[in-house]
Amino acid sequence: MKPNFIPIAAGLLLAATNSGWALPPRQESASGQVAVIDRANRTLTLKSKDGGAPLTFVWNDSTRFSYKGGCAKCSFYSGQTVHVWYRRELGQDMLREMSAKGAACGCGVVCQ
């Protein structure tokens, strides 16, 4: 009688894939006012709406910045209310997306 290895192999495959794959970090969101934008170091500090400790984020080339309304020349500035989505990666909060709606021009440029 030949042993049937198909159920054993299928079980081992399922067991290996279930515990062998790592999930990406969970994405979080926050809202608040931009306190500091450091373009040289690619960091952003956000004052939370609830008065908690400020949050500092790092961005990279895959970070999306979007806005609706407002000024294309200014886009984001200190004091602006924004909503951000981020993940905890390599010990720091990596900014995934930052958006603002109905942003007024805060850079002093006459926008048309």
C-alpha positions in Angstrom: 0.0 0.0 0.0 1.3 3.4 -1.0 1.3 6.2 1.6 -0.8 9.2 0.6 1.4 12.3 1.0 -1.0 14.8 -0.6 -3.0 15.6 2.6 0.2 15.8 4.6 1.9 18.1 2.1 -1.2 20.3 1.9 -1.3 20.6 5.7 2.3 21.5 6.0 1.9 24.1 3.2 -1.0 25.8 5.0 0.8 25.7 8.3 3.9 27.3 6.8 2.0 30.1 5.0 -0.2 30.9 7.9 2.6 31.7 10.3 5.4 32.5 7.9 4.0 35.7 6.4 4.3 39.0 8.3 1.6 41.5 8.0 2.4 45.2 7.3 2.0 47.6 10.2 -1.5 48.8 10.8 -2.2 52.3 9.4 -3.3 54.9 11.9 -4.9 58.4 11.3 -4.7 61.7 13.1 -5.9 65.2 12.7 -4.5 68.5 13.9 -2.6 71.6 13.1 0.7 71.7 11.4 3.2 73.0 13.9 6.5 72.6 12.0 7.4 71.5 8.5 11.1 70.7 8.1 11.6 70.1 4.4 15.4 69.5 4.7 14.9 66.6 7.1 11.5 65.6 5.7 9.7 65.8 9.0 6.4 67.2 10.1 5.2 68.0 13.6 1.5 68.0 14.2 -0.3 69.5 17.2 -3.2 67.2 18.0 -6.8 68.5 18.3 -7.3 67.0 21.8 -4.3 68.9 23.3 -2.1 65.8 23.6 1.6 65.6 22.9 2.7 66.7 19.4 3.3 64.0 16.9 6.3 64.0 14.6 6.2 62.2 11.3 8.8 61.4 8.6 7.9 61.3 4.9 9.6 59.7 1.9 9.0 59.7 -1.9 6.0 57.5 -1.7 4.1 59.8 0.7 1.0 61.4 -0.9 0.2 65.1 -0.3 -3.3 66.1 -1.4 -5.5 69.1 -0.9 -8.9 70.3 -2.1 -9.3 74.0 -2.7 -6.8 76.5 -1.5 -3.6 77.4 -3.2 -1.4 75.2 -5.3 1.6 77.5 -4.6 1.3 77.2 -0.9 -0.2 73.7 -0.5 0.7 73.1 3.2 1.9 75.6 5.8 2.3 75.9 9.6 -1.0 76.5 11.4 -3.1 74.6 8.8 -5.5 71.9 9.9 -4.7 68.6 8.2 -5.6 64.9 8.4 -2.7 62.4 8.2 -2.4 58.6 7.8 0.7 57.0 9.0 2.4 53.7 10.0 5.0 52.8 12.6 8.0 51.7 10.6 11.5 51.1 11.8 10.9 52.9 15.1 9.4 56.1 13.6 6.0 57.3 12.4 6.1 57.1 8.6 3.7 59.5 6.9 1.7 57.7 4.2 -0.7 60.5 3.2 -1.5 64.1 4.3 -4.6 66.0 3.1 -6.3 69.3 3.7 -9.7 70.5 2.6 -10.6 74.0 1.8 -7.3 75.4 2.7 -6.9 79.1 2.7 -3.7 80.7 1.4 -1.3 81.2 4.3 1.9 82.0 2.5 1.1 85.6 1.6 1.0 85.0 -2.2 -2.0 86.4 -4.1 -3.7 83.2 -5.4 -6.1 83.1 -8.3 
